[in-house]
Each structure stands twice: as C-alpha cells, then as structure tokens.
Amino acid sequence: EEDDDDDDEEDEDEDEEEEIHAVRGAAAASSASALAPPLQRSAEVGEIAASRLSAAQAAITEALGLPQELLECLARWEREQAAAEGQWRLKQSRMYLEFEERKRRLQEQQMGQRKKLRESCDAALRPLYAEGAAVCSELERLLVGRLCRLCEHAPAAAVPQQMLPGPLARVSAVSFGQFESPLRAPGGPSRVLGAVPVSAGILVTLSKICDRNGIAMLPASDDPLAGFSRSGRGATEVKLPLRLLGARVKLLTEAEAQAAQRPADQRTFVVRYAGGEHGGPVEPVQILPEGISLAEYDISFAAGAAALRVEHRTDGPVRCRAEPAAQKQVFASSPVELYTQEVDPETHNIVQVYFSDLRDQVAVDVLNLTGTDTALDGPETCSFESDATGTALNYKIVVRDAAVAAVLYQEDGRVRPSPFVEHRLPAAGSFVTLPDGALGRLGQLPRGLVVAREPRDLPEHPPQWAPAPGLRPKGKHPAELPGLVDVSIVQRGGAVVWPHHECSVPVCAITAADSARLRQWHAQWDAHLRARSAEAEGLAVQIEELLARSKAAGGSGRGSSSNGGGAAVGNGSSGGNGEGGEGGEGGGENGAETRPSAKEVVSELTETYGRLEEAQRELLELQAEGLSEERLASLQRGIQRYAALARFG
C-alpha cells in the first residue's frame, strides 16, 4: 500500500508539472503573437543598417587596393564565421537555461524534503526532549547554586577542599543538546555516530567565582580580551558532562563553602606600583593580599597602570586594582638582607646588601662600634652626614663584636631602624648547595664593604668564571657590590661532575651543605675514586695478559715450526699440551684463522695503553693513588719489545 501511495504521489507531481509547462507554453505563445509586428519591423531596420554598414566597409576596403577575389573570399569567410558562432552561442544559451531550470527544480525538491524531515523529526523527538527537560529540571533543583572545587584529578573524599588545586565555581545551569544545536564539552572530542557528531549527553555549566587562591575571577563582560583568547584558560564558564562531573569536581558542603571564600575586601588582587610617569616603565612593588605567590600570576602593565591586567597562569584572569606607591620610598616591612664574612673579631666584610628602596641612587655607610661603649641610638650612630662627593647618606650599617648590630635608614629627614637579616657566608673551600640541588666548593669571597676599626686593604678576589645561567640577585643592591662568588660544581643530579664545572653565582643562591649531604658526597667521591683506580688497574692487567699470550704463542710457533702448524697453534692457544694435541689434530689452517695477527695485537696494545695513560692522568688530577711509575715503564718496554719483534721477526 505504501508503494501505491508513493506511485500516486509521483503521478500527481508529474501531472502538476505538465500543467505548469502547458500554462507557460500558452503564455509564451500569446506573448510571441503580441510582439510579432514590432519584432518584424526591428528586423527590417536591422537588415537596412547592416547593408549600409557593409557598403561603407566595402568602400573603405577598396581604398586599400586589394584584389577583388581576396575581398570576396574574406567577406564569405566572415559570413560563415558569424553564422557558425551564432548557432553554437544559441546552443550554449539553451544549455545554460536548461541547467538553471534543473537547479530551480532541485532546490524546490530539496526544500520540500527538508520540510518533511523537519516535521517528522519534531514529531519523533518531541517526547524525548520533553523527558530530557524534566530530567534537567530535577538536576537543576539539586545542583544549581551549589559551590564546588574544580580538580585536575578525581578528588578523594578524605582530602580537604583547601588542599584541592583548583578554582572555586558555582553550578549555574544543566542542559542538553538537541538535533539542530548539539552541545559538547569544550576541549574534548564529541561522540560520533557514523560520521555525524552528536551531543555529549547532559552538560553541567560551572561559573568560576574565585581562583585557587580566593581571588575573584574577572567576568567575561568586563574582560576586553575575552573575544581574543584562543585557549580555554580565560573562560569563566566551564562545561562538563554529567558523567564526568564527579571526576573533575568536588561539591562542597555549606560549612566548606563558607570556609572556601575570602572576605570581601580580600577578593581583589591589588598591585602597588612605582614609576609610570611620563611614559616611563611601571614596576610592581607589593601585591595584596599577603601570602600569594607571585609566580602563579602574570601581571601586565602593557596598556598602562590604569589598564592593569592580572591573569592566573592556570585559572584565568582575576579582578585586580593598581595603586600607586611612589610616595613611599622605603618599605620598612621588608627586612634588609646582608651577606657577610667575619675576617677577624674587629673586621667585617659585607659582601652583599639587598634592600627594598625605590630611590634611584642609594648611598650606604658603615660604622664599627667594636670595643666602644657608643650606644646604638647615640648621636654618633644616628648622624647621617654627606659623603665625600656631597651625596646624602641613606643607609648606615652598624657592626659590633663581629656581627651586624643595627641597620639605620634615613627618609624625609628622619632616621629610623630597619629590620634586617644577616647571613654568614661559609669560608672559602667549604661545600655549598645551589637552588637546583647541585653541590659545589666555594671559592674566595669577594671584597665588599669592609667594616673595621682601622683601615684595612683586603684582597679584592673578583669572580673569575662566567655567571651561571638562571641565577639572579634577590633584589636591589648597591651597584658597586655585584655579589658574585666563584663556585666549582662537583655534584649535580646525584652524579659526580668531572671535570668540575666552574661558574660564578650570586651569594644569595648558596647555602652551606649539611652534614648528611657531606657524608653522602664523601662516600660517593670515594666510590668514584675506587672506580677510576679499578679501571686503570684493569687496563694494566689487560696489557699484561696480551703480552703474556703473545709471548707464549710466539715461542710455541718458533719451537714447532718443523712439525706442522697444528701443534704450534694448540700450544699457543691453550698454554698446555692436552688441549694443544686436540688443536693439532684439527689442522693448522683452522688455528691460523682464529689467532690475531701481530699487527692487530700491536694495535690493541697501543690503544689500551693510550686509555691507561688517560686513566693515570685523571687519577693524578683527582689526587688519587694510581699505578707506580715502575709498572708503567715495564708495560711500555714490553709493548715496545713486542712491536719490534712483530716488525723484524
């Protein structure tokens, strides 16, 4: 019955098309009959104009003096060309019109089929979508509005939400994709049915509220760069499939949600800066709230201080505010850090000083109160006089009894004490560790600010080796104190570095090695020396064995040459008579093929002795006990003797 219905529909379509063609033909015939007289008159006018044009062109051509036969041939060819091209242009026009008609009919057919498909699809999927909407409504009632913590891995139930490395978010919506607008989670492939992508099920939309440090996220409506970000890091909304929600999110209880949010005055990232006047550079000086790691954020003053942009490296842009701090020259809350060396009880060498000071030029003076009863707050101590160049002093470092007793600074005409931290540097030759865990031996400490009761001229000891890449000074310091010290790296990555790597590093990057590290290093160094000594001993034994085998093989060969090659090879290969007899029975030709030639033996001896010399030289550089000179001389004489015998026979 369905086939009969389809045939009836096709017959009806054909009848409709025939009626349409009949109507169009009748209309075309009527219009042609109505336009016949004007068309006839226009044709006559065209023929008259063409004849006149031909006569004018013939008169012009006769002036050229060409033969009459050639002119007639030319005129005939032009008429034939015009007639032939006219026929083919007519065929081309008819074909184009046919194509256009077919295209129109195909478009009408496609529109009809699409309409039927849409109506059938709506009728079939409407109940399914209604059920999905009811499920989403139930999920929204349970999930929308709840706070959660995004996680990179599946969150364990016993892990507190403060320890989870992810931003704080709120469930904002639950949705699913439909046939005309499929939804899928960004950043992941959609499910594929054949070659057609379909929706990824029910998706839960999360709106980021705060980053992992509690700083409020920047809404997309307030972010001028939201439309230019190609990565999903800057997105304030995250879509996750419901089936993966438990693996990426930990829903918080009411108590956990209250504890997860900072107070309102601490949800904005505040950057206090200096500079920026007259197009100058802007330098961040302080960030708030306290306790946030600056390494987690990208701070940009590219568009000026008024357009500050702060972006968490993982979670995205956050709310921020820039505050000028130019009126504050010295930040007393940041302690002055001093790296010092005690030369003797009355002499102090201040190798480096780091301070938080925004002034372009900072002058530092020192004072030694060892052996005096001068008070730290006395007039002599608090006196800030200009130096020899007339520059006003800014800092004064006071030393007493081989230690820094006070650091004073002057600002706005007032002298105030500053908090400070003194780091005692290890003595030259001590073992120190670097930030990457490498172990090194400290070189001579450079001369810095010498604080002594009597003037002393200490050795300068400037760094001799190139600076190590990746290590920088901790902060602002006097220009005349570069604060670099030579270090010979002896261990890196748990392995001995030989030859030792020589470089210079900032004094703030070194730390005295503890006893456990030194015990481990000495044990590893002793094992390294034993391995080098064993390697040299093994090379010497290898040379001695080669000489002994070659000597035995050469003696047996000369003593039994008249009896045939078999016995000679047997004695030379085994060093005895029992196995030598079996080798002799086997034949001299096979034995001669397995024995190395004298030239190969000499080459192997020379190569092995060269390696032995390198190992001996390394042992001398390591200040370890190597082979005795008598043994080396004996090996060398044995090699020379064998080489001479191999050459002259």
GUDRENPA-423232 format. One line per 10 residues: number of its first residue (from 1); for each residue x negated, y, z of C-alpha. Coordinates in Angstrom, 2 decimals. Each point is the difference from the previous one (the first is absolute). Layout:
BEGIN
NUM = X:Y:Z; ... $
END
This chain:
BEGIN
1 = 0.00:0.00:0.00; -2.88:2.37:0.78; -1.47:-0.66:-3.51; 3.41:0.81:-1.56; 0.17:3.25:1.99; -3.51:0.96:-1.18; 0.98:-0.75:-3.66; 3.13:2.13:0.38; -2.04:2.87:1.41; -2.49:-0.24:-2.88 $
11 = 2.84:0.00:-2.57; 1.54:3.03:1.65; -3.37:1.80:-0.10; -0.41:-0.83:-3.72; 3.53:1.24:-0.77; -0.68:3.24:1.84; -3.23:0.50:-1.94; 1.77:-0.64:-3.34; 2.69:2.53:0.88; -2.67:2.55:0.96 $
21 = -1.83:-0.55:-3.33; 3.26:0.30:-1.96; 0.86:3.27:1.71; -3.47:1.36:-0.61; 0.10:-1.05:-3.69; 3.34:1.71:-0.54; -1.25:3.16:1.66; -3.14:-0.04:-2.14; 2.06:-0.48:-3.22; 2.34:2.85:0.85 $
31 = -2.89:2.31:0.81; -1.76:-1.00:-3.26; 3.12:0.75:-2.08; 0.35:3.34:1.70; -3.60:0.91:-0.67; -0.13:-1.26:-3.63; 0.55:3.35:-1.85; -2.57:1.95:2.05; -2.54:-2.78:-0.41; 0.53:-0.08:-3.78 $
41 = -0.51:3.74:-0.29; -3.15:-0.11:2.13; -1.40:-2.81:-2.21; 0.56:2.08:-3.17; -1.72:2.99:1.58; -2.91:-2.22:0.97; -0.40:-1.36:-3.53; -0.04:3.51:-1.46; -2.62:1.13:2.52; -2.11:-3.08:-0.70 $
51 = 0.08:0.54:-3.78; -1.03:3.62:0.40; -2.82:-0.99:2.34; -1.21:-2.64:-2.47; 0.00:2.53:-2.86; -1.99:2.49:2.09; -2.52:-2.67:1.00; -0.34:-1.16:-3.64; -0.79:3.53:-1.08; -2.62:0.31:2.70 $
61 = -1.53:-3.38:-0.96; -0.22:0.95:-3.72; -2.23:2.91:0.98; -2.59:-2.58:1.12; -0.46:-1.26:-3.59; 0.46:-3.69:0.84; 1.05:-2.54:-2.68; 3.75:-0.43:-0.51; -0.19:-3.79:0.36; -1.70:0.35:3.39 $
71 = 2.61:2.47:1.19; 2.86:-2.31:-1.06; -1.70:-2.96:1.75; -0.41:2.10:3.14; 3.65:1.07:-0.01; 1.19:-3.59:-0.49; -2.18:-1.25:2.90; 1.30:2.70:2.34; 3.62:-0.95:-0.82; -0.72:-3.68:0.66 $
81 = -1.77:0.81:3.28; 2.90:2.14:1.24; 2.56:-2.68:-0.92; -1.96:-2.85:1.65; -0.72:1.94:3.20; 3.64:1.08:0.18; 1.19:-3.60:-0.09; -2.38:-1.09:2.77; 0.82:3.04:2.14; 3.65:-0.90:-0.33 $
91 = -0.73:-3.58:1.12; -2.04:1.33:2.95; 2.82:2.29:1.07; 2.54:-2.84:-0.21; -2.26:-2.25:2.10; -0.45:2.74:2.62; 3.75:0.53:0.21; 0.55:-3.75:0.38; -2.55:-0.14:2.83; 1.66:2.92:1.76 $
101 = 3.39:-1.66:-0.32; -1.35:-3.27:1.40; -1.64:1.86:2.87; 3.24:1.75:0.84; 1.93:-3.28:-0.02; -2.68:-1.68:2.15; 0.14:2.84:2.54; 3.77:-0.28:0.19; -0.33:-3.74:0.49; -2.62:0.40:2.76 $
111 = 2.09:2.58:1.82; 2.94:-2.35:-0.05; -2.03:-2.93:1.29; -1.53:2.12:2.77; 3.42:1.14:1.07; 1.25:-3.58:0.16; -3.11:-1.10:1.97; 0.38:2.85:2.47; 3.64:-0.76:0.61; -0.70:-3.73:0.44 $
121 = -3.00:0.71:2.28; 1.99:2.37:2.21; 2.77:-2.52:0.34; -2.42:-2.81:0.92; -2.38:1.91:2.33; 2.48:2.24:1.81; 0.86:-2.59:2.68; -3.69:-0.80:0.51; -0.88:3.66:0.43; 2.85:0.47:2.42 $
131 = -1.34:-2.83:2.12; -3.52:1.50:-0.16; 1.32:3.39:1.09; 1.69:-1.63:2.99; -3.25:-1.77:0.94; -1.95:3.27:-0.29; 2.56:1.79:2.17; -0.44:-2.62:2.70; -3.81:0.27:-0.25; 0.17:3.80:0.16 $
141 = 2.07:-0.25:3.18; -2.77:-2.11:1.56; -3.15:1.59:-1.44; 0.51:3.61:-1.13; -1.39:2.47:2.52; -2.34:-2.43:1.75; -3.68:0.88:0.38; -2.64:-2.41:-1.15; -3.77:-0.23:-0.39; -1.42:-0.89:-3.42 $
151 = -2.72:-2.65:0.09; -2.51:-1.27:-2.50; 0.51:-3.58:1.19; 2.74:-1.92:1.71; 0.40:1.53:3.51; -0.23:-2.38:2.93; 2.61:0.27:2.69; -2.59:0.34:2.78; -1.84:2.94:-1.61; 1.05:3.41:1.40 $
161 = 1.32:2.44:-2.58; -2.77:2.51:0.89; -2.60:-2.51:-1.23; 1.63:-0.52:-3.40; -1.91:1.84:-2.76; 2.80:1.68:-1.89; 2.25:3.08:-0.16; 3.26:0.43:1.86; 3.10:-0.18:-2.22; 3.77:0.00:0.22 $
171 = 2.37:-2.27:-1.92; 2.03:2.36:-2.20; 1.93:-2.16:-2.47; 0.76:-3.52:-1.22; 0.78:-0.48:-3.68; -0.10:-2.46:-2.87; -0.46:0.35:-3.73; 2.74:-0.43:-2.57; 0.05:-1.15:-3.60; -0.39:3.50:-1.48 $
181 = -2.51:1.22:2.62; -2.14:-2.82:1.45; -2.04:0.79:3.11; -3.37:-1.41:0.91; -2.58:0.67:2.68; -2.70:2.43:-1.21; -3.50:-1.37:-0.29; 1.08:-3.58:-0.61; 1.18:-2.00:-3.04; 3.69:-0.52:-0.49 $
191 = 1.54:-3.41:-0.29; 0.40:-1.07:-3.60; 2.83:-2.05:-1.44; -1.34:-1.16:-3.37; -1.41:3.25:-1.38; 2.53:2.32:1.70; -0.92:1.62:3.35; 2.71:-0.20:2.66; 0.42:1.63:3.39; -2.09:-1.07:3.00 $
201 = 3.00:-0.68:2.22; 0.99:2.31:2.84; -2.45:2.81:0.67; -0.45:1.87:3.26; -1.07:3.66:-0.28; -2.32:1.28:2.73; -0.72:3.71:0.51; -3.39:0.74:1.55; 0.28:2.24:3.05; -3.53:0.08:1.43 $
211 = -3.34:-1.40:-1.01; -1.81:-2.53:2.15; -1.35:2.81:2.24; 3.43:1.52:0.67; -0.33:2.97:-2.41; 3.23:0.82:-1.84; 0.04:-0.93:-3.69; 0.45:2.70:-2.62; 3.41:-0.35:-1.73; -0.02:-0.33:-3.76 $
221 = 2.09:3.17:-0.31; -2.78:2.00:1.68; -2.88:-1.66:-1.86; -0.95:1.93:-3.17; -2.13:-2.94:-1.19; 2.67:-2.67:0.45; 0.68:-0.19:-3.73; -3.68:-0.34:-0.89; -0.95:-2.90:2.27; -0.48:-3.23:-1.93 $
231 = -0.65:-2.19:3.04; 2.65:-1.08:2.47; -2.03:1.35:2.91; 1.67:3.42:-0.07; 3.55:-1.35:-0.16; 2.07:0.79:3.05; 2.45:-2.78:-0.84; -0.87:-3.68:-0.15; 2.25:-2.67:-1.51; -0.44:-3.57:1.25 $
241 = 1.94:-3.15:-0.91; 2.08:-1.21:2.91; -1.66:-3.42:-0.16; -3.42:1.65:0.63; 1.15:2.52:2.60; -1.03:-2.17:2.94; -3.49:-0.51:-1.43; -0.69:3.72:-0.57; 1.94:1.72:2.79; 0.47:-0.31:3.72 $
251 = 3.33:1.38:1.21; -0.38:1.90:3.27; 2.17:-0.07:3.05; 1.36:3.23:1.47; -2.80:0.15:2.58; -2.67:-0.66:-2.63; 1.52:2.61:-2.31; -0.17:2.68:2.71; -3.59:-0.90:0.85; -1.04:0.01:-3.66 $
261 = 0.84:3.66:-0.65; -2.20:2.91:1.03; 1.42:3.12:1.61; 1.35:2.55:-2.47; -2.96:2.37:0.47; -2.50:-2.75:-0.91; 1.54:-1.20:-3.27; -1.77:2.59:-2.18; -3.61:-0.35:-1.11; -1.68:3.31:0.94 $
271 = -3.29:1.02:-1.59; -1.89:2.92:1.49; -2.33:1.41:-2.59; -2.62:2.65:-0.50; -0.92:2.00:-3.09; 2.13:0.53:-3.07; -0.46:3.76:-0.11; -0.41:1.53:-3.47; 0.21:-3.39:-1.70; -2.69:-1.59:2.17 $
281 = 0.00:-3.66:1.00; 2.35:-1.23:2.73; -1.53:-2.25:2.65; 2.12:-2.09:2.42; -1.11:0.56:3.59; 2.51:-1.88:2.13; 2.95:-2.32:-0.52; 3.02:-0.53:2.24; 1.40:-2.04:1.66; -3.10:-1.27:1.75 $
291 = -1.12:-3.57:-0.43; 0.72:-0.32:-3.74; -2.81:-1.35:-2.15; -0.89:2.41:-2.79; -1.22:-2.93:-2.11; 3.62:-1.12:-0.54; 1.10:3.24:-1.71; -0.81:2.01:-3.11; 0.09:3.75:0.71; 0.24:2.25:-3.06 $
301 = -0.33:3.78:-0.13; -0.14:-0.06:-3.81; 2.88:2.49:-0.32; -1.08:2.09:2.99; 0.72:-0.10:3.69; 3.66:0.90:-0.52; 0.50:-3.13:-2.15; -1.72:-2.50:2.29; 0.65:-3.62:-0.91; -0.77:-2.90:2.34 $
311 = 0.50:-3.57:-1.17; -0.46:-3.18:1.95; -2.20:-2.31:-2.03; 2.47:-2.88:0.30; 3.40:1.37:1.03; 0.25:3.15:-2.15; 0.36:3.80:0.47; 0.94:1.31:3.45; 1.32:3.26:1.36; -2.85:2.40:0.66 $
321 = -0.75:3.56:0.99; -3.16:2.10:-0.30; -1.03:2.42:2.74; -2.92:2.40:-0.34; -2.68:-0.37:2.64; -2.34:2.70:-1.26; 0.40:2.09:3.14; -1.55:-2.82:2.02; -3.76:-0.20:-0.58; -1.01:-2.60:2.59 $
331 = 2.04:-3.04:0.98; -0.90:-0.55:3.61; 2.03:-3.21:0.23; -2.47:-1.73:-2.33; -3.21:-0.82:1.90; -3.41:0.95:-1.34; -1.97:-3.15:-0.79; -3.79:0.01:0.49; -2.47:-2.70:-1.08; -3.14:0.39:2.10 $
341 = -3.38:-1.57:0.73; -1.79:0.23:3.32; -3.64:0.74:-0.82; -1.07:0.39:3.65; 1.67:1.20:3.23; -0.48:3.65:-1.05; 0.52:-0.26:-3.77; 3.25:-0.76:-1.80; 0.34:-0.47:-3.77; 3.52:0.77:-1.26 $
351 = 0.02:-1.76:-3.36; 3.56:0.93:-1.03; 3.00:2.03:1.22; 3.59:-0.34:-1.27; 2.61:2.61:0.93; 3.48:1.16:-1.11; -0.63:3.59:-1.04; 1.51:1.90:-2.95; -2.60:2.77:-0.14; -2.18:0.02:-3.10 $
361 = -3.22:0.57:1.92; -0.61:-1.44:3.44; -3.11:0.82:2.05; -1.08:-2.44:2.73; -2.42:0.68:2.87; -1.42:-2.36:2.63; -1.03:0.45:3.63; -1.92:-2.37:2.30; 0.73:0.37:3.70; -2.11:-2.96:1.14 $
371 = -1.88:0.83:3.19; 2.00:3.20:0.66; 2.90:0.84:2.27; 1.83:2.11:-2.60; 3.75:-0.59:0.11; 1.89:-1.08:-3.08; 2.31:2.98:0.33; -2.74:2.48:0.82; -0.68:3.14:-2.03; -3.14:-1.46:-1.61 $
381 = 1.91:-3.04:-1.18; 3.06:1.89:-1.26; -2.03:2.68:-1.75; 0.56:-0.14:-3.77; -2.54:2.34:-1.55; -0.68:0.40:-3.70; -2.82:-2.02:-1.49; -3.08:1.38:-1.77; 1.97:0.61:-3.21; 2.72:1.93:1.81 $
391 = 2.59:-2.77:-0.33; 2.33:-0.40:2.96; -0.23:-3.34:1.77; 3.04:-2.27:-0.06; -1.10:-3.07:1.99; -2.45:-0.62:2.80; -1.06:-3.52:1.01; -1.26:-0.23:3.57; -2.29:-2.91:0.99; -0.98:-0.99:3.54 $
401 = -1.92:-3.05:1.22; -0.26:-1.69:-3.43; 3.75:0.25:-0.71; 2.42:2.49:-1.51; 1.64:1.81:2.89; 2.37:2.37:-1.84; 1.00:1.34:-3.40; 1.19:3.60:-0.05; 1.61:1.85:-2.91; 0.91:3.61:-0.59 $
411 = 3.24:1.09:-1.65; 1.59:3.45:-0.01; -2.72:1.28:2.32; 0.70:-2.60:2.69; -2.24:-2.92:1.03; 1.75:-3.28:0.69; -1.18:-3.55:0.73; 0.70:-2.62:-2.63; 0.54:-3.72:0.55; -2.87:-2.03:-1.38 $
421 = -1.19:-3.56:-0.46; -3.71:-0.84:0.02; -1.13:-3.05:-1.96; -3.48:-1.23:0.94; -1.77:-1.32:-3.08; -2.06:-3.19:0.29; -3.77:0.18:-0.21; -1.84:-0.46:-3.28; -0.32:-3.67:-0.90; 3.22:-1.01:1.77 $
431 = 2.63:-2.11:-1.66; 3.20:1.88:-0.93; 3.27:-0.91:-1.72; 1.78:1.92:-2.76; 3.76:0.44:-0.56; 0.07:-2.86:-2.54; -1.52:-2.40:2.56; -3.51:0.04:-1.46; -2.97:-0.31:2.37; -3.05:2.18:-0.45 $
441 = -3.14:1.23:1.68; -0.10:3.68:0.84; -2.77:2.21:-1.36; -1.50:3.13:1.51; 2.60:2.50:1.24; -0.20:3.39:-1.77; -0.72:3.19:1.86; 3.09:2.08:0.79; 0.59:2.66:2.66; -2.87:-0.44:2.46 $
451 = 1.02:0.99:3.55; -3.10:0.29:2.25; -1.25:2.11:2.85; -3.12:0.82:-1.99; -0.16:0.30:-3.79; -0.86:-3.32:-1.62; -0.68:-0.94:-3.60; 1.42:-3.48:-0.58; -0.61:-1.96:-3.24; 2.63:0.80:-2.61 $
461 = 0.59:-3.59:-1.18; 2.32:0.84:-2.95; 1.83:-2.91:-1.66; -2.11:-1.74:-2.63; 2.60:-2.25:-1.62; 3.09:0.69:-2.11; 3.33:0.51:1.84; 2.24:-3.04:0.25; 3.15:0.35:-2.14; 3.35:0.26:1.77 $
471 = -1.32:1.43:3.30; 0.66:3.67:0.72; -0.42:2.32:2.99; 2.82:-0.04:2.51; 0.83:3.69:-0.33; -1.35:3.53:-0.17; -3.59:0.38:1.17; -2.83:2.56:-0.24; -1.52:0.08:-3.47; -3.54:-0.26:1.37 $
481 = 0.86:-3.31:1.67; 0.66:-2.55:-2.78; 0.11:-2.74:2.64; -1.29:-2.81:-2.25; -2.21:-2.76:1.37; -1.80:-2.83:-1.81; 1.33:-3.53:0.56; -1.40:-3.27:-1.34; 2.94:-2.39:-0.59; -1.00:-3.53:1.07 $
491 = 3.38:-1.75:0.04; 3.25:0.58:-1.91; 3.03:-2.23:-0.36; -1.47:-2.57:2.36; -3.03:-0.61:-2.25; -3.62:1.07:0.30; -0.92:2.86:-2.33; -3.46:-0.56:-1.42; -1.68:2.15:-1.08; 1.56:2.34:2.52 $
501 = 2.23:2.70:-1.50; -1.31:3.47:0.86; 2.38:2.97:0.17; 0.86:3.04:2.10; 3.31:0.35:1.85; 1.68:2.70:2.14; -0.78:-0.38:3.69; 3.73:-0.18:0.71; 0.14:-3.30:-1.93; -2.43:-1.98:2.16 $
511 = 0.72:-1.91:3.20; -2.46:-1.87:2.17; 0.29:-3.75:-0.55; 1.21:-1.98:3.02; -1.80:-2.97:1.51; 2.28:-2.61:-1.58; -0.67:1.40:-3.46; -3.74:0.06:0.66; -0.02:-3.64:1.19; 1.85:-1.05:-3.11 $
521 = -2.39:1.99:-2.21; -3.17:-1.37:1.57; 1.30:-3.55:-0.34; 0.87:0.63:-3.65; -3.37:1.66:-0.64; -1.90:-2.92:1.53; 2.00:-2.41:-2.16; -0.83:2.13:-3.04; -3.72:-0.12:0.81; 0.13:-3.76:0.52 $
531 = 1.75:-0.43:-3.34; -2.65:2.10:-1.79; -2.81:-1.92:1.72; 1.64:-3.33:-0.87; 0.33:1.13:-3.60; -3.73:0.83:-0.20; -0.91:-3.31:1.67; 2.21:-1.90:-2.42; -1.67:1.64:-3.01; -3.46:-0.88:1.37 $
541 = 1.03:-3.62:0.58; 1.44:-0.14:-3.51; -3.33:1.15:-1.48; -1.94:-2.52:2.09; 2.27:-2.84:-1.12; -0.36:1.00:-3.65; -3.79:0.06:0.29; -0.04:-3.38:1.78; 2.24:-1.71:-2.56; -1.91:1.49:-2.91 $
551 = -3.32:-1.09:1.49; 1.25:-3.57:0.59; 1.50:-0.23:-3.49; -3.18:1.34:-1.61; -2.30:-2.45:1.91; 2.13:-3.06:-0.85; 0.18:0.99:-3.65; -3.75:0.30:-0.39; -0.77:-3.24:1.93; 2.37:-2.25:-2.01 $
561 = -0.09:1.50:-3.46; -1.60:-3.17:-1.50; 2.72:-2.27:1.38; 2.92:1.79:-1.65; 2.39:2.79:0.90; 2.41:-2.11:2.06; -2.20:-0.51:3.06; -1.16:3.59:0.01; 3.54:1.34:0.05; 1.06:-2.44:2.67 $
571 = -2.74:1.00:2.40; 0.41:3.70:-0.71; 3.76:0.03:0.51; 0.25:-1.99:3.20; -3.38:0.32:1.67; -0.14:-3.82:0.64; -0.50:-3.29:-1.74; 3.33:-1.77:0.48; 2.27:2.37:-1.95; -2.89:0.88:-2.30 $
581 = -0.02:-3.56:-1.30; 3.67:0.25:-0.90; -0.66:3.31:-1.75; -2.86:-1.59:-1.94; 2.21:-2.84:-1.15; 2.50:2.51:-1.25; -2.46:1.45:-2.53; -2.20:3.06:-0.13; 2.14:1.95:-2.45; 2.98:0.40:2.35 $
591 = -2.27:1.04:2.90; -1.68:2.64:-2.14; 3.38:1.56:-0.80; 0.96:0.58:3.69; -3.34:1.41:1.20; -0.29:3.83:-0.35; -2.85:1.26:-2.06; -3.00:1.77:1.50; 1.17:3.29:-1.50; 3.41:-0.31:1.68 $
601 = -1.64:-0.84:3.33; -2.29:3.04:-0.23; 3.00:2.23:-0.85; 1.98:-1.34:2.98; -2.97:0.47:2.34; -0.52:3.59:-1.19; 3.68:0.90:0.42; 0.21:-1.57:3.45; -3.15:1.75:1.17; 1.38:3.34:-1.21 $
611 = 3.12:-0.53:2.07; -2.21:-0.96:2.95; -1.94:3.26:-0.32; 3.27:2.00:0.01; 1.21:-1.89:3.09; -3.37:0.58:1.72; 0.15:3.71:-0.84; 3.55:0.24:1.39; -1.11:-1.70:3.23; -2.78:2.54:0.40 $
621 = 2.50:2.85:-0.51; 2.29:-1.63:2.57; -2.99:-0.20:2.39; 0.60:-3.75:0.30; -2.54:-2.81:0.09; -0.62:-1.41:-3.46; -2.37:-2.57:-1.47; -3.67:0.19:0.94; -2.49:1.49:-2.42; -1.97:-3.28:-0.06 $
631 = 3.05:-1.97:-1.13; 0.84:2.51:-2.72; -3.61:-0.08:-1.24; 0.05:-3.81:-0.02; 3.21:-0.07:-2.05; -1.39:2.54:-2.44; -3.22:-2.00:-0.49; 2.01:-3.20:-0.54; 2.12:1.67:-2.70; -3.08:1.43:-1.74 $
641 = -1.76:-3.40:0.09; 3.00:-1.82:-1.47; 0.44:2.65:-2.70; -3.67:-0.38:-1.01; 0.27:-3.82:-0.15; 3.21:0.23:-2.03; -1.66:2.37:-2.45; -3.39:-1.69:-0.49; 0.98:-3.66:0.81 $
END
